[in-house]
Amino acid sequence: MNVATNLEESASRFPKRSAVSEGTFETSYDQLNERANKVATALIGLGIKPGEHVGLCAPNSSDWLAFYFGVLKAGAVAVTLSSLLSPDEMTLLISHAKLRMIFAAEDKLDALKKLRGKDGLEKLICPGGDLELQQLMDSGSGSFKAIDRDENDTAAVLYTGGTTGIPKGVMLTHKNINTSAQNVAFSERSTEKDRALCFLPFNHVFGQMHIMNATILSSGCLELLPAFDLDKVLEVLANGRVTKFFAVPTVFVRFLSIKGLQKKLGAVRYCFSAAATMAEETVKQWQEKSGLTIYEGYGLTESASAVTYNHYEHHVIGSIGTPVPKVEVQIRDETGQPVEQGKEGEICIRGPNIMKGYLDNPEATKAAFWEDGWFRSGDIGRIDENGYVYIVDRIKEIIITGGENVYPREVEEVLYTRPEIQECAVIGLPDKEWGERVTAYIVPQPGKTVNKDEVKKFLKSRLAPFKVPKEYNVVSDLPKSPAGKILKRELKKQVLKK
């Protein structure tokens, strides 16, 4: 098994169909496959062997895709790093991953030059580096078949959980990735006629597994943007070719303020949100203004994305759906015992999509699994009588105030029903009297003002007294990850530094 055979099969079936679109420039499947072959044979010529680590640290592009699949075709492991890493962060992760070579953007060159020769890093493939990508491909052959690997061999390493202390490099196997790609394509009814807009970074599990690998598997076309830019996204949608729109909750919230939303979405038939849970009110407003449903699922880096999917036929707002094929979900208590149906507990997962483990981190790997092999997600959830899963919150984000447990998401759901609120985050801050005080940070809708007393009065009418925030802060923005997820831990850290 080799994930790269998905590209080979699509190139065989639809050689002239576009695989990648970047503005006016299109790369067909046979062209992408040929470029990946040249990368693979050139890397092998430079001594890269199956199982060795090769890095990618660049924005989304057809070059990124050619290099990624070239690494996989050579039987090596693609270690995908964020192109937004600082030099210190990059140094830490490259050292941890023990990369032999790395493909990177030009702005990383100075930092990378300092790392060449350390921890096994031999060559920099970037403008001004040891080799530019085109030079590398010029030394390879356009004819090549992906090296067969065992399904349990690592195909890619994605980093999660921050870049301080011991990094957590998630090792995803060929079986993990193919399982999720197949489940995504099946759940979304993907075909070769689909064009999927992707501005989410390929180093992130949503961009790499859910969007990119599933699209290549189903022979569709990736409409690429290097990052989210509202004007550029609208420009791409206006061409009337994009059929699938993938984003995170913060992007959907921004789109809701656009007049004539339905027309602006062009030919989009399918919308999907990931990276964070979506407020029910946002889904309802999207349906009203666009005529489309925002589909949700559930997944983690450790599950190669797809764990659950909220269906076409029976879409339940507020739920993350039911388990995808071959994947099981249980709700367990703190001792690892399954709870009664409808009760809250930790979401635990078992299936062929679950990671091999964390790279060179046996302690973290052991802590991530119960003894019977079920993976611990760290999310609190419940399952209803129809098998639909609901996320309550992150275990680490529970606020304990006056001895009572407060789930921030429950408070945020109510805040999002207020028309003047665009985004919000609820966190717990240290408090001598209460232990933690429930604190709300609110980003107003453009042109709107937030009356804190009115918001507090509104929440008191909807929530138990101990859940109502004691403090309200109106801010212009909230800290977010490159994928657009609101970073509550970073927000808390920023507040406590003041």
C-alpha positions in Angstrom: 0.0 0.0 0.0 1.1 3.5 -0.7 -1.1 6.7 -0.5 0.6 8.0 -3.6 -1.1 5.3 -5.7 -4.2 7.5 -5.4 -2.5 10.1 -7.5 -1.4 7.4 -10.0 -4.8 6.0 -10.3 -6.4 9.4 -10.9 -3.8 10.2 -13.5 -4.5 6.9 -15.2 -8.3 7.5 -15.3 -8.4 11.3 -15.9 -4.9 12.3 -17.3 -6.0 15.6 -18.8 -8.4 16.6 -16.1 -7.2 19.5 -13.8 -5.7 18.3 -10.5 -4.7 21.7 -9.3 -5.8 25.2 -10.2 -3.8 28.3 -9.1 -5.5 31.4 -10.5 -5.2 31.0 -14.3 -2.6 28.3 -14.1 -3.8 24.7 -14.1 -1.9 21.4 -13.6 -3.4 18.2 -15.0 -3.3 14.9 -13.3 -0.7 13.5 -15.7 1.5 16.6 -15.2 1.2 16.4 -11.4 2.0 12.7 -11.4 5.0 13.2 -13.7 6.4 15.9 -11.5 5.9 13.7 -8.4 7.8 10.9 -10.3 10.7 13.2 -11.0 10.8 14.3 -7.3 10.7 10.6 -6.2 13.5 9.4 -8.5 15.6 12.4 -7.8 15.3 11.9 -4.0 16.2 8.2 -4.5 19.2 9.3 -6.6 20.3 11.5 -3.7 20.2 8.5 -1.3 16.8 8.8 0.3 15.6 5.4 1.5 12.1 4.1 2.5 11.2 5.2 6.0 13.5 8.2 6.1 12.1 11.6 7.0 11.8 14.4 4.4 10.3 17.8 5.4 8.0 20.3 3.7 7.7 23.8 5.1 6.0 26.0 2.5 2.6 27.5 1.6 0.0 25.6 -0.4 1.0 25.2 -4.1 1.2 22.6 -6.9 4.9 22.4 -6.0 4.0 21.4 -2.5 1.8 18.6 -3.8 4.4 17.4 -6.3 7.0 17.2 -3.6 4.7 15.6 -1.0 3.6 12.8 -3.4 7.2 12.4 -4.6 8.3 11.8 -1.1 5.6 9.2 -0.6 6.3 7.6 -4.0 10.0 7.1 -2.9 8.7 5.3 0.2 9.9 8.1 2.5 7.9 9.9 5.2 6.6 13.4 4.6 7.0 15.6 7.7 4.8 18.6 7.1 5.5 21.8 9.0 3.7 25.1 9.1 5.1 27.7 6.8 4.4 30.2 9.6 6.9 28.7 12.1 9.4 31.0 13.7 13.1 30.1 13.3 13.2 28.8 16.9 10.0 26.7 16.4 11.4 25.4 13.1 14.7 24.5 14.7 13.0 22.5 17.4 10.8 20.5 15.0 13.4 19.8 12.4 15.7 18.5 15.2 13.0 16.4 16.6 12.0 14.9 13.2 15.6 14.2 12.2 15.0 15.3 8.6 17.5 14.4 5.9 16.2 17.0 3.5 13.6 19.7 3.4 11.5 21.5 0.8 10.9 25.1 1.9 9.9 28.6 0.9 12.5 31.2 0.2 11.8 33.1 3.5 13.1 30.1 5.5 16.5 30.0 3.8 18.5 32.0 6.3 17.2 30.0 9.3 17.7 26.7 7.4 21.2 27.4 6.5 22.1 27.5 10.2 20.6 24.0 10.6 22.3 22.3 7.6 24.6 19.6 8.8 22.9 19.4 12.2 20.8 16.4 13.3 21.2 14.8 9.9 19.8 17.6 7.7 21.8 17.4 4.4 20.0 19.4 1.7 17.8 22.5 1.5 15.5 22.4 -1.5 14.4 26.0 -2.0 15.3 29.1 -3.9 18.9 30.0 -3.0 19.3 26.6 -1.3 21.4 23.6 -2.3 18.8 22.8 -5.0 15.8 24.5 -6.4 12.8 22.3 -6.9 13.1 22.5 -10.7 16.7 21.5 -10.5 15.8 18.6 -8.4 13.1 17.4 -10.9 15.5 17.9 -13.8 17.6 15.2 -12.4 14.7 12.7 -12.0 12.6 10.6 -14.3 9.0 11.2 -15.3 8.2 7.4 -15.3 8.0 5.7 -11.9 5.7 3.6 -9.8 5.2 4.3 -6.1 7.3 1.9 -3.9 5.0 -0.5 -2.1 4.9 0.0 1.6 3.3 -2.0 4.4 -0.1 -0.4 5.3 1.2 0.2 8.9 4.3 2.0 7.8 4.3 5.7 8.6 3.5 7.9 5.6 3.3 11.3 7.1 4.1 13.1 10.4 2.0 16.1 11.4 2.8 18.2 14.5 0.1 19.0 17.1 -0.1 20.3 20.6 2.2 23.3 20.3 6.0 23.7 19.8 7.3 24.0 23.3 8.6 21.2 25.5 8.5 17.8 23.8 6.8 18.1 20.4 4.0 15.8 19.5 4.6 14.5 16.0 1.6 12.4 15.0 2.7 9.4 12.9 0.0 8.6 10.4 0.3 5.4 8.4 -0.7 4.7 4.8 -3.8 2.8 6.2 -4.7 5.7 8.4 -4.6 8.2 5.6 -6.4 6.0 3.0 -9.1 5.1 5.5 -10.0 8.8 6.1 -9.6 9.8 2.5 -12.1 7.1 1.5 -14.5 8.0 4.3 -14.4 11.7 3.4 -14.9 11.0 -0.3 -17.8 8.6 0.4 -19.5 10.9 3.0 -19.3 14.0 0.7 -20.3 12.1 -2.4 -17.2 13.4 -4.1 -16.7 12.9 -7.9 -14.1 13.9 -10.5 -16.3 16.9 -11.4 -15.9 18.5 -8.0 -13.6 21.5 -7.5 -12.6 22.0 -3.9 -11.5 25.4 -2.7 -8.5 25.0 -0.3 -7.0 27.9 1.6 -6.3 26.0 4.7 -2.7 25.0 5.2 -1.6 21.5 4.0 0.5 20.9 7.1 -2.8 20.9 9.0 -4.8 17.6 9.2 -8.0 19.2 7.7 -6.2 20.7 4.7 -3.9 17.7 4.1 -6.2 14.7 4.8 -9.8 15.9 4.6 -9.5 18.2 1.6 -6.3 17.4 -0.3 -6.0 13.6 0.0 -9.7 13.0 -0.3 -9.9 15.2 -3.4 -6.9 13.5 -5.1 -8.5 10.1 -4.3 -11.8 11.1 -6.0 -10.0 12.7 -9.0 -11.4 16.1 -8.3 -9.6 19.5 -8.7 -8.0 21.5 -5.9 -8.5 25.3 -6.3 -5.6 26.6 -4.2 -5.0 29.8 -2.3 -1.8 30.1 -0.2 -3.9 31.5 2.7 -7.3 32.9 3.5 -8.0 36.3 1.9 -11.6 37.2 1.8 -11.4 39.2 -1.5 -9.4 36.4 -3.2 -11.8 33.8 -2.0 -14.8 35.7 -3.4 -12.9 36.2 -6.6 -12.4 32.4 -7.0 -16.0 31.7 -6.1 -17.2 34.2 -8.7 -15.7 32.1 -11.5 -18.5 29.6 -10.9 -16.4 26.5 -10.9 -16.0 25.8 -7.2 -18.4 23.2 -6.0 -17.1 22.5 -2.5 -16.3 25.2 0.1 -14.2 24.1 3.2 -13.6 26.5 6.0 -13.5 26.9 9.8 -16.2 28.6 12.0 -14.6 32.0 12.0 -14.6 32.1 8.2 -18.3 31.2 8.0 -19.1 33.9 10.6 -17.3 36.5 8.4 -19.2 35.4 5.3 -22.6 35.9 7.0 -22.0 39.6 6.9 -21.8 39.6 3.1 -24.8 40.9 1.2 -26.2 38.6 -1.5 -24.3 35.6 0.0 -26.2 32.9 -2.0 -25.1 34.5 -5.3 -21.6 35.1 -4.1 -21.1 31.4 -3.5 -21.5 30.7 -7.2 -21.7 27.0 -8.0 -21.0 25.8 -4.5 -23.1 22.7 -3.7 -21.4 21.6 -0.5 -20.1 23.4 2.6 -18.0 21.8 5.4 -16.7 23.2 8.6 -13.9 21.8 10.8 -11.1 22.6 13.3 -13.6 23.8 15.9 -17.2 23.2 16.8 -19.8 25.4 15.1 -22.4 27.4 16.9 -25.9 26.2 16.1 -27.0 29.8 15.4 -24.3 30.2 12.7 -25.6 27.0 10.9 -29.2 28.3 11.0 -28.2 31.7 9.7 -26.1 30.1 6.9 -29.1 28.0 5.8 -31.3 31.1 5.7 -28.9 33.3 3.8 -27.3 30.8 1.4 -29.8 28.0 1.1 -27.0 25.5 1.9 -26.2 23.4 4.9 -22.9 23.6 6.7 -22.0 20.0 7.2 -19.8 19.1 10.2 -17.9 16.1 11.2 -15.4 15.3 13.9 -11.7 14.4 13.7 -8.3 15.0 15.1 -4.8 15.0 13.8 -4.4 11.6 15.6 -7.4 10.2 13.7 -6.2 11.4 10.2 -9.4 13.5 10.3 -12.7 11.7 9.8 -14.2 10.1 12.9 -17.9 11.1 12.5 -20.0 12.7 9.8 -23.3 14.6 9.9 -25.3 13.2 7.0 -26.9 14.4 3.9 -30.1 12.4 4.6 -30.5 13.2 8.3 -28.5 16.3 9.2 -28.8 17.2 12.9 -27.9 20.7 13.7 -25.6 20.8 16.8 -24.3 17.3 16.3 -21.1 16.1 14.7 -22.9 13.1 13.2 -22.4 9.4 13.5 -19.2 7.3 13.2 -17.9 6.9 9.6 -17.4 3.3 8.3 -15.0 1.0 10.2 -14.7 3.6 13.0 -16.2 3.1 16.5 -16.9 5.8 19.1 -17.6 5.3 22.8 -18.2 7.7 25.7 -16.1 6.7 28.7 -15.8 8.0 32.3 -12.5 9.0 34.0 -11.8 5.3 34.8 -12.1 4.2 31.2 -15.5 2.6 31.6 -18.3 3.2 29.0 -21.1 5.4 30.3 -24.8 4.9 29.8 -26.3 6.2 26.6 -26.9 9.9 26.8 -24.4 10.5 29.6 -21.4 12.8 29.2 -17.9 11.6 29.2 -14.7 11.5 27.1 -15.0 10.7 23.4 -12.9 7.5 22.7 -12.2 6.1 19.3 -11.1 2.8 17.8 -10.5 2.2 14.1 -8.0 1.9 11.2 -7.8 5.7 11.1 -6.1 6.1 14.5 -2.5 7.1 14.5 0.5 4.7 15.0 1.7 7.0 17.9 3.7 10.1 18.7 7.1 10.2 17.1 9.8 9.4 19.7 7.4 10.0 22.5 6.4 6.7 24.1 5.0 8.4 27.3 2.6 10.6 25.4 1.6 7.7 23.2 0.8 5.5 26.2 -1.2 8.3 27.8 -3.3 8.8 24.7 -4.7 5.2 24.8 -6.6 3.2 27.3 -5.1 -0.2 27.9 -7.6 -1.9 25.6 -6.4 0.2 22.7 -9.1 2.8 22.5 -7.8 6.3 21.7 -8.6 9.1 24.2 -9.7 12.3 22.4 -9.6 14.7 25.3 -13.0 15.9 24.2 -16.2 15.6 26.3 -19.2 14.4 24.5 -22.4 12.3 24.5 -24.3 10.0 22.1 -28.1 10.2 21.7 -30.5 7.4 21.1 -30.0 7.6 17.4 -26.2 7.3 17.6 -25.5 10.9 16.9 -22.5 12.3 18.7 -22.4 15.7 20.4 -19.3 17.6 21.6 -19.8 19.3 25.0 -16.3 20.7 25.3 -12.6 20.1 25.7 -11.6 18.4 29.0 -8.8 20.9 29.5 -11.2 23.9 28.9 -13.7 23.1 31.7 -14.0 26.0 34.1 -14.5 25.0 37.8 -16.1 28.0 39.5 -17.3 27.7 43.1 -17.2 24.0 42.8 -19.4 23.9 39.7 -18.3 22.7 36.3 -18.9 25.2 33.4 -18.5 24.1 29.8 -17.4 27.2 27.8 -19.1 26.0 24.6 -22.5 26.0 26.3 -22.1 29.7 27.2 -20.7 30.6 23.8 -23.7 28.9 22.0 -26.0 31.4 23.8 -23.7 34.3 23.1 -23.7 33.5 19.4 -27.5 34.0 19.3 -26.9 37.7 20.0 -27.0 39.6 16.6 -24.3 42.1 17.7 -21.7 39.4 18.4 -19.4 38.1 15.6 -17.1 35.9 17.6 -16.6 35.0 21.3 -14.5 32.9 23.6 -15.3 32.0 27.2 -12.4 31.1 29.5 -11.7 30.7 33.2 -9.4 33.1 35.0 -7.9 32.7 38.5 -10.2 34.1 41.3 -9.5 34.1 45.0 -13.2 33.7 45.9 -14.5 31.4 43.1 -11.3 29.5 42.2 -12.0 30.5 38.6 -14.2 33.2 37.3 -16.1 32.7 34.1 -14.9 35.4 31.7 -16.2 36.3 28.2 -14.2 37.9 25.3 -16.4 39.3 22.6 -15.7 40.6 19.0 -18.6 42.7 17.9 -20.2 42.5 14.4 -18.9 45.3 12.2 -20.7 48.5 12.9 -22.3 47.1 16.1 -21.7 47.9 19.7 -22.0 45.5 22.7 -23.8 46.5 25.8 -22.2 44.4 28.5 -25.1 44.8 31.0 -27.7 43.8 28.3 -25.6 40.7 27.4 -25.3 39.7 31.0 -29.1 40.1 31.6 -29.7 38.0 28.5 -27.4 35.2 29.7 -29.1 35.2 33.1 -32.4 34.5 31.4 -30.9 31.5 29.5 -28.3 29.9 31.9 -27.9 28.8 35.5 -26.4 31.7 37.5 -23.0 30.0 38.0 -22.5 29.7 34.2 -23.1 33.4 33.6 -19.7 35.2 33.0 -18.7 37.6 35.8 -16.6 39.6 33.4 -17.1 40.8 29.8 -14.3 42.1 27.5 -15.0 43.6 24.1 -12.0 43.1 21.8 -11.2 43.7 18.1 -10.0 40.1 17.5 -9.1 36.8 19.2 -5.9 34.8 18.8 -6.2 32.1 16.2 -4.2 29.2 14.8 -3.2 29.2 11.1 -6.2 27.1 10.5 -8.5 29.7 12.0 -9.3 28.0 15.3 -9.7 30.3 18.3 -6.8 29.6 20.7 -8.3 29.9 24.2 -5.0 28.8 25.9 -3.2 31.6 24.0 -5.9 34.1 25.0 -5.6 33.0 28.6 -1.8 33.3 28.5 -2.0 36.8 27.0 -4.5 38.0 29.7 -2.4 36.6 32.6 0.7 38.3 31.3 -0.8 41.7 31.7 
